[in-house]
Each structure stands twice: as C-alpha cells, then as structure tokens.
Amino acid sequence: MRIGITKNIKMNSFKTKDVEKGSVYPDKDQSTTPDYSSGRGEPSYEQITQIQHSIARRFVESFKRDPNLTMTPPGVVGANGRVFHAEIAAEATATSPLARKLKGRHLQMIAIGGSIGTGLFVASGKSLAIGGPASLIICFTLIGLMLYCTVHALGEMAVLFPVSGSFSAYSTRFLDPAWGFAMGWNYAMQWLVVLPLEIIAASITIDFWDTEQRYNHAIFVTRSFFFALVKVVAIIGYILLAIILNCGGSLEEGYVAGQLWNNPGAFNNGFKGLCSVFVTAAFAFAGTELVGLAAAETQNPRKSLPTAVKQVFWRITLFLYRLAYSPGSANAAASPFVISIQNAGITVLPSVMNAVILVAVLSVGNSSIFGSSRTLAALADQGQAPKILAYVDRKGRPIVSIGVSSALGFLAYAADSGAQGTVLDWMLALSGLSSIFTWGSICLAHIRFRRAWRLQGHSLDELAFRSQPGVFGSWIGFLFNVLILIAQFWTGAWPTDYENMTALAQCRSFFIAYLAAPIVIVFYVGYKVWYRTSVMRSMDMDLKTGIRGLDLPARSANNSNMGYYDNAGALGVLSLEELFISRRYHVILAFNKVLRRRMFIDLLETCHDPSAR
C-alpha cells in the first residue's frame, strides 16, 4: 500500500470513493499522516480508516453503473429526433467503458478456435453427402481465401479504430448509418439464436446439462482459451489418426484412401451440389470475425491484433489437411469424425471424440454470449437500440445485454416440444446468411475507408497494421460474398431434389435457406426511410474519433523507422489521433530532435568555455 501525502489539505478531505479506488491508503505500520494545515507550526494527526464492505455488498456494488461512464446524449439522432448524428455515434463507440483486459494469447486462441465448431465437426458430414469430397475441398479452399482477405481488412481497421461494435460500427461510419443498423442487428440475431441451438446440440450429445453462467471477462477468456485449446489439440490428433487410417492402419477396413471419391463421388449432384456446400463451408468458418469484435476490449490492439489476424492462414491450412480424407464419413446425420473412428474398429476413441464435439458446442455457446452482448451494447451506444442495453457495470461488463443474450437460451426448451424440428429450422434460417452479409460489409467498408484515407491526405505508411492483400483483396472478398448469395438463392429456390417436392415444400425450403436476406433488407430500408440517412461521402468520413492513444516510447521501440521520438518528457503520452492529424507532424518531430541536439551541444560548449561563464 502507498501513502497519499498532500500539502495544505487535510487527509479527511479526500472523498470516500478515492479511498476505495486506492488513491489514498494508509501504510500497514503507519496509521496516521502529519498535516501542517493548521498554521500553528505543529503537525496535526487524523486517523484514516480503510472502508471494508461485506462480500455481499461488494458483489452488489459490482453490478452498479460504472461511475466513469459517459451516457450517450438524447440528441444522438439529431435535434428533430429522426436524423442520425454520425459524429456523436462515433464518439459513443470510441468511449465505451468496456473493460480492456484481453491479451494477445486470448485473441490468438479466439482466432484459432472461434470457427472450429459444429460446422466442422458435424455439418461437414452433410456436405460430403450432398456435394462429395472434391466439392468440399474446393469450397473450403475458396471460403478460406476469401476470409483471409476479409480478416486482414478487418484487422487493419480494428487496429486503427478499436471501437465498440467493430464491423457494425465501421459500416455506420464508412458506408451508411442505415446499413450499419441493419448489419448490427443482423449480427446480433445471428448469435442470439446460436445459443439455444448449441444448448440443444449439447443436450443431444449428453443427457445431463448443468453449468453456471457468470460471464465476466476473466471467465470468458479462460473458457475461450481452454475450449479453443481442446479443439485444436483434437484436430491435430485426428489429422494424425486420419493419415494412419488412410494408409491402411485400420484392422477392419484396410487401405481406404480415396474411398469417398467413388461413393458418393467427387462431385455429387454436379455444380448444384458444389454451390450447396458453399453455405456449409461459410457456416464452419463463422466466428472468425470475433477477433475484430474483441478489439475494443484488448489491452494493446496494435500489438495483439496483427498476430491474431495472421493466424487465419494457419487455420485454413489445418482445415485443408483435415478435409483431405475422412474415411466412411459421407453421412448427413452424424459426425464424420466419429463415424470414421467407429469404422476403424476403435472402441474408446469415439466417446473421446464425442466429448470433444461437446466442448466445441460449449465454445460456440460461450462465443455467442460475447458476440451478441457486445453488438447489442454498441447498437445502444449509437442510438440504434434501447438505451438500457448500453448499461455497463463497474467491472466493464454490458450486464443488461449479457442478460438479454442469456435469456434467449431458454428457447432451447423447444427441443421438448412436438414441433421442435420446425422451430429449429426457422431459428437456423435467421442466422443462415448472416456471416455472408457481415463479411461482405467488412470488405466494402475497408474499400471505402482506404479511399477516404487517401482523399483526406493520409498515406499507407501511417497505418499501424496494413492488410496484406490490400484493397484488391477486399474487392475479391466482397465479390465472392455476392456470388455466394447468388448461389444460395439458386440452391434455395431449386434444391437438388426439387422435382420431388410440392410447391409448399419448395417455398418453405427457399425461405429457410434465404430468410436472412429479406430481414436485412427490411431493416435497412425501414431505418433509411425513417431517419433519412445518406451514404457517407469519402471527404466527410470521420478518420480521427476512436484512435486509441499509445505510449510514445513504446511506439518508438516498435516503429523506430517511422521517426517518432519522445520530447524529453514534454510530450508525454500522445494519441494516434494527434499523430495522424497531419503528415507535417513528422517534420515537426524531426525538427524538434535536431533542435534538442543543437541545444545540448551549445550547453556542452558553454560548460567547457570559461569565457562564456
């Protein structure tokens, strides 16, 4: 503990909240502090007592609103209540009081394990049955390359603007507030329905479900780290096992490499089968963008985010190796992992793999709480959702949004109803294309950001992290997402077995596959008509708000080639906003360095020249 010593101010004048925060604490062996404020020449002593509340009271106090929270003003939508105010909305997301506790290792495991879920462990079996192994490999390769471009674009913007809401806020700032509103609610709905779906999947995997939901930062990052680690180890182990089985290591089946290329065939159902696998592959990669959403809660996004973003390439490589062969896994109703192990005659390992699938389900459920709650809180900060959802407690948790996200888990009780299949189908329909819209918006926002960055007089050298594929990669990602939407429309309206379907069944199949698209359109058009928003012009885009400040010495150590220097303590801590206001600042820094060197030389000459004294 440290002692707070003041002059001409009595110690008891400090507010109680300052004592509780730790600004004034008595030393363990020194309970009093002298005060000479009486003016009589003798010190006076006053007892300082640290207030110790009960555990119950501290627990209740932790859920109270953060005292440093700046509430979004009522005029966030303009003076007439209907015109969106982009500047105030950007400021609200930039000053969100969410706790910044995530570290680099947490982001890396989120990037590695965020997309390893039921889409890979279970849904790949359905993809093999519909499209065949060649279609599966092609689709996963193309989706992986598209996501490589998308995540790099997201990383470039998230490092520069680590704001609450991330990509939905970027859509508001760089595209159109109406589109940002649609993308925010689209992404929130995606994760809101994922939680009950994953709970149902877990209840199917095991007969007992009992867990305590307390979603603070420490528990979230610990669960995410553990879940991702288990899944990655399982994938690596299965890769080694698949190599052994493919090379004849199975005592019952012998050499089975290439078996799936004959049954169901390399390209089952032709080109339509290939297009049908695209959405399944996208679903398997869903969650990769969470690394950008976590930027607002990262201690040092400039250092941690680039490493996490680059991990996407290794995840893609890992998936491709895993998808090379899965003997005996062309089954639409079960996990190809478990089936291939069972076909090999291994008795214990299928249960172990089933437990790993359960961990994957829990991991996705954990991520759904994080993704939906943070998106809802960001929407509330921008005035695009009820204000109560922006409530952040003293621990930096959006507690109301977390409660709303968790409450949706009760929809899992639909598994016990007679119409559970219908309920689950429509819940899946709400989130089916959400990731495609999100990724396309990220790429388009990056394209618009780069244009505004250039037109407003900035250079790419000023960016702390630059997307490796650049704007060209963002165009590839955007156009590829549009092609996926077209392919999904075709396969949804005319499925592979549509000849045997009634008109009602065909209509139902289309809306289950494409329901997310009309919902996004309704959100966008409705908000645009009501608030009369317009597309953001490049010269009007805000490229300053939300740039997090960095310590200059640390930035100098990491970017010695960029010419950032500390002005002998006079500059202290500068924000990147101040550094990026004008490129002329670099000239000022260089001139400042030369001036200080000249002054130091003059001082030495004065000290050694007796006549100058």
N, C-alpha and C positions, 0 to 999 in steps of 0.2 A: 504494500500500500504506500501511497505517496501523500505528503502533507501539502495542502494548498496554503501558501503564505501570502498574505496581502498586506498592503500598507494603507493606513488611514481608513480602513474599512473593517468593521467588526466581523468576526467569523460567523456570528449567528445571523448576519445579514444575507448569507447565501440561501437561496431557495432550497426547499426540501428536494425538489426534483434534481437539482445539481448534485446533492449528496448521493441520491440514489443512482445517478448516472456514473458516479465515480470521479467527478471533478474535484471534490473535497472529501478526503478520507483521512482520519487520524491515524498516526502510526500505532502499531500494536503496543509499543512501550512508551508512547508519549501521547497522553490523552488530552493535553491542553496545549494551546499555542499562544504566545505573548502577543499583545496588541497595544500599541502605543497611541491609539486614537484619542485617549483622554486628555492628552496635552499636559499632564502633570509630571512628566518625566519618569513615571513608574509604569511598568507594564501591568496590564490587567489580564486576567485569565478567565476564559469562559469554556465550559465543558462542551465538547462536540460528541454527540452520540449518533452512531450509525443506526438507521431505522431498519429493523429486521421484521419483515412481514411473514406471515404463516405461508406454508406451501400452497394451501388452498387459495389464499388471496393472491399470491404471485401468479398462480395458474389462471385465475380470473382476469387479473390485470393484463396478462399477456395477450388477451383477445381484444383489448381496447384499441381504439384507433391510434395509429402512430401520431405522436404529437408533432412530428416534423412534416406531416402530410399536408400538401397544398391542394385544397379541393379545386376541382375543375369549376370555373365560374359558370353561373347560369347562362351567360351570354355566349357559350361555346358555339351555338348555332346561329349567332348573329343577333342584331338588335330586334329584328322583327320575329325572331323565334323560328325562322324557317330557312335562313341562309347559313350554310355551313361555313364556319370560320376556321380555315386551314391552319393559320398560324397558332391560334390558341390550342387547337387539337394536337399539333406537333409538339408544342411546349408541354402539354399534359403527358404525352407518352414519354417524353425525354426526362421528365422529373418524377417519374413514378417511384414511389418509396419501396418497391420490391427489394428484398434483401439480395445483396450481391455476394454470394458465398460459394458459388460453383467454381471449381478449379479445373485446370487443364485435363487432369485424368478423368474427371466426371464427363466433360464434354467429349473426350475421345471414346469413352465407353458408350455414351449416348449415340455417337455417330456410328459405332460398330454394331451395337446391339439393338438400336432403335427400330431397325427394319427386319430383324430376324424374329419373326413371329409365326402365327398360324398360317399366314400366306405362303411361307416357305415350307413349313413342316407338314401342313395338311393340304392346302389348296393346290400344291404342285401335283398331287395325285390326280386331281380333276383335270388339270391342264394336260397331263400326259395322256389321259383317256380321250380328250377331245381333239388335241392338236398333234400329239405324237412328240417324240424326243427332239426331232430337228426343229419343229416349231417352238418348242420350249427354250432351246438353246438360243435360237435367233432372237426371240422376243426378249429374253432376259439380257442378252448382249446389247440390243438396241436401247432398252429401257435403262440399262446401266450407263451407257454412253450419254444418253440424254440427261440422266441425273448427275453425271459428272459435270456437265456444263451448268446445270441448274444450281447445284450446291455451291459451285465456285462463284456463280453470280450472287447467290445469297450471302456467301461469306464475305465478298467484297463490300457489300452494303452493310452487313451486320457489324463488321469490324469498325467501319466509319461511323455508323449510326446504331449503336447497341440500345435501341429503344424498346419500350414495352409494346408487344404486339408484332414486332418484327415485320414479316412479309405483308400482313394485312395493313399495317401502318405505312409500309412502302407503297402499296397500291393506292392508298389515300393521298400520299404526298407526291408521288411521281406520275400517277395515272389520272384518277378521278375519285373524289370522295365517295361517290355512289358505288363505284366498283370496289373500293376499299371496304365499304359497308357490306356489300354482297360477299366478298371474299372472307371477311372476318366471321360472319355468321355461317357461311359455308364450312369453314374450317372448324368452327366451334361445334356445329351439328355433327360433323364427321366423328369427332372424339366423344361427343355426348352419347351417341348411340353405340360406340365401340365398347364402352364399359359394360353395359348389360350383356352385350354379345359375348364378350370374353368371360364374364361370370358364368354364363350358360355353358360355354365351352369347357370351363373348368369343372362345373358340376357334372358334366358328362364324363370327364376324364376321371374324376374321383367321386365317391359317394358322400364325402364329408367336406364341408366348406366352413371355415371359421377363422376369421382374421380381423384384426383391429385396425381400422383406418384412421391414422393420425398423420396427416400429410404436411409436416413441416419440411424445411429444406434438408435437414440432416437425414431424416428418414427417407425422403425421396431420392437423394443422391446415393445413399447407401443401398437402397433397394435396386436402383438402376444399375449401379456398379456391379452388384452381386448377380443380378439376373442376366446382364449382358455377358459377364464373365462365364457363367454356366453355359449359356447358349453358344458362345464362341468355342469353348472347350469341346462341347458336344459336336459342333460342326466339324472341327478338326479331327476329332476321333472318328466320326462317321466317314470322313474322306478316306482315312487310312483303312477303315473296315471295307469301304466300297471297293478300293483298289484290290484288297485281298480277295473279296468275293468275285469280282470281275475276272480275276486271273485264275480262278478255279479253286479258291480256298474253301468253298462250301463242300461239305462231305455229301450232301444230298443232291445238289444240282450240278456240281462240277463247273466247267467253264461256261459263264453266262454272259460274257461281254457281247454287246450288240444284240441281245435278245429282244429288247424293246423296239429295235429298228425293223423287226419283222412283224411283231404284234404289240401294239396296234398299227405300226408302220411309222416311217419317218415323218410324213406329212399326212396325218389322219384328217379326213374331211377337207383336204386341199387348202386353198387360200383362205376360205372362211374359217377353217379350224385355226389357221395361223393368226387371223385377226381376233379370234375369240380368246386366245391366250394372252394378248396384249394387256387386257384389263387385269387378269390374274397376276401377271408379272408386275404391273403397277401397284396392285394391292400388296404384293410381297415386299416391295420397296417403300411402302407408305410409312412415314415416321422418320425418314432420313432428314427431313427439314426441321425436326425438333431441335437440332443443334443450333439453328439460327434463332429459334424462338427463345432459347435459353441464354442468348447473348446479353439480354438486359439484366440477368442475374449472375453474371460472370464477374469475377474479381478483376481480371485483366483480359478483356476480349481480344485486344490486339495481339497478345502473345498466345492465348489458348485457342482461339477460333481457327486460325490458319492450319494448325496441326490437326484439329478435329476434322476440318473440311477435307484435307488431303487423305484422310483415312478412307474416304469413299472409294477410292481406286482399289485399295486392298480388299474391301468388302466385295466389290464387283468381281475381282479375280477369284476370291474364295467361293462365291456363288457359282461361277462358271465351272470350277473344278468339281464342285458338289453335283452340278447338274449333268456332268458328262455321262454318267451311268447310274441308274438306280434299279438294279435287277428286281423284276417281279413287282413293280410299283405302279403299273398302269391301272389304278383303281380309283374311281371318283369318290368313294365313300370312306376312305381311311387314309392314314398317313403312309406315304411310300417308304419312309424310313423304317417304320415298324414292320411293314409287310415284307420288305427285303430281308430284314433280320430274321423274321419268322421262317421265311422260305429257306434260309440258310441252315435251319435246324438249331439255332442258338436259343436256349430256353430262358435264361435270366435277362439277357440284354434287352429284349423288347419291353420289359417292365421299366428298366432304367431309361430307355428312350421315351417311354410314355411319361415318366416323371419329368424329363427334360422339356417335353411338349407342355406340360403343366406349368413349368417355370416360364416358358415363353408366353403362355397365356397371361400369367400374372404380370409379367413385364409389360405387355401391351396395355393391360388394365391400369397399371401404375402410370404409364405414359399418357393414357387418355385423360386421367385426372389433371396432370400437369398441363397438357396441351389445351384442353377445353377451358380450364380455370384462368389461365394466363390470357387466352384470347378474349374471353368474356370481360376480364378486368380492363384490357386495353380498349375494347369497344366502349366500355363505360367511361374511360378516361377521355375518349374523343367525342362523347355525347351521342354515341350510336347504340347505346344500350342503357337500361335503367341505372341510375347513379349508384344505387346500393351495391351493385356488382363491383364497383371500384373500391370498396371498403378494404383497407389493408391494415392489419393489426401491428402491434409493436415488434413482432418477430419478422415483419416483412412478408406476411402471407396474405394473399387475397382470400380471406376466410369465407366471405359470402359466396364468391364464385366457386370455391372448393366445395362448399356445402351444396350448391346447386348441381355441380357436376357429379358429386357422390350420390345425390338423391335420385338421379336418373338410373342408378344401378338397380333400383327396386323394380325396374321394368324386366329384370331377369326372372321375376316370378311368372312372366308369361310362358316360361318353359313348362309350367304345370297346367296350363290351360289346354283346352281341346284344339284351339286354333293356333298353337304355337308355331307351326310351320309358316302360316300366313303372316303372323306378327314378325317373325324373324326375317322373312323375305323383304318386307317393306322397310324394316329397320336397316337392312343391308342396302336397300335401294337409296336411302338418304345419304349414305356415305360412299356409294359405289364410285362416282366420278369426282369426288371432292378433291382427291390428291391431284388429279389431272388439271383441274382448274387452278389449284394452288400453284403447281409447278409452272404452268403457263404464265400465270400472273407474275411470278418471281422473275422469269426471263424477260417479260415485256417491261417490267418496272426497271430492270437493270439496263435495258436498251435506252429507255427514256432518261434514266439517271446519267448514263455516260454522255448522252447528247447535251443535257443541261450542264454537266460538269465542264464540258468543252466550251460551250457557248458563254458561260459565265467567267471564262478566263482562267480556268484551272488546268493543270497538267496531270498526267497519269503518275508522274513521279511523286506527287503529293499524297497518293493513296498509300495507306499503311499496308494493305494487302490487295493485290491485284489478281483478278480472275485469270487463270492461265489460258483458257480458250477465248477469253475476251468477249467482245460484242458479237463476233462471229459465232461463238459457241452458244450465246444466248438466243440468237436467231435460229440456230439449229434446234435448240430445246423448245422454243416457242412453236415453231412449225411442226415439230414432231408431236407435240401435245395436241395440236389441231388435228393432225392425221389420226391420232388415237381416238379423238372424239368422233370423227367421221366413221372410223372402223367400228366403234362401239354402236353407233346409230344403225349401221348396216346389220351387224350381227344381232342387235336387239330387235329390230323390226322384222328381220328374216333369219331366225335361228337355224341351226344346222338341220333340225328335224321339223321345220315349219310346215312341210307338206302334210304331216300327220296331226297338226294342231288345228283346233277350231279358231274362229275369228276372235272369240273372247279370250281364249288362252294366248293367242298371239299378241293381242293388245296388252294383256297382263304382263307377258314376258317383256314387251318393249318398255313399259313404264318401270318395271323392276330394274331393268338394265340402264334406264336413262332418266330416272326421276330427278336426279340432282340437277340436270341441265335446266329444266323449266323452273325449278325453285330458285336457282341463281338468277335467271332472267327476271323473275318476278321481284326479287329483292333489289336488283339493280334498277330496273325501270321504275318501280314504286318509289325508291329513295330519290332518284334523279328528278322525277316529276314533282315530288313533294318539296324537296329542298332546292330545286332548280340549280343543281351543281353543274359545273362545266369541266371539260378536260383541262388538266393543268398544262400551262404553257412552259416551255423549257426555261425561259428567262424569268419566270415567276416562281419557279420551284425553290423551296427553302433548303439550302445546302449548308446551313450553319447549325440550326437547332438540333440538339441531341448528340453532338460530337462530344464524347466523354474526355475529360481532362486527363493528362498524363504527367508524370513527374519528368521534368526536363532532363535531369542526369540519366534517368533510366532510358529515355528516348535517345539520348546522345550515345549511350553504350550500344543500343540496338541499331542505330542508324547513324554511325559515325560518318558515313559518306554523304549524308544529307545536310551537314553543316549546322546542326542545332547545338547551341552552346548555352551554358548557364552564365548569367551575367553577375558573377561573384556574389550570388545570393540575392541580388536585387530583383531578378525576375521571379525567383521562387518557383512556384508551380503554375505553368501556363496551360490553358486548354488548347486542344487541337483546333477548336473554332478560331482562336486568336491566331494560331499558326497558319490557318488556311484562308484567312480573310483576303490576303493578297500575296502574290509571289514576291512583291517588293520587300516583304518582311525578311526574306533570306538575305537580301542585300544589306538590310539594317543590321542583322545579326553579324554578318561578315565585317561590316564597318565597325561594329561595336568591339569585335575581337581585336581588330587592328588598333583601335583607339586605346584599349586597355593595355595592349603590348607597348604602345608608344609611351603611355603614362608610366609604366613600370620602368622602362629604360631611362626616362627622364629622372625618375626617383633615384635610380642607382647612380646616375651621373652626379646628382646633387649630393649624395652621401659621400662620394669619393672626391669631390672637388671642394677643397677648403675655402676657396674664394667665393663660392656660391652660398656659403652659410651666412 
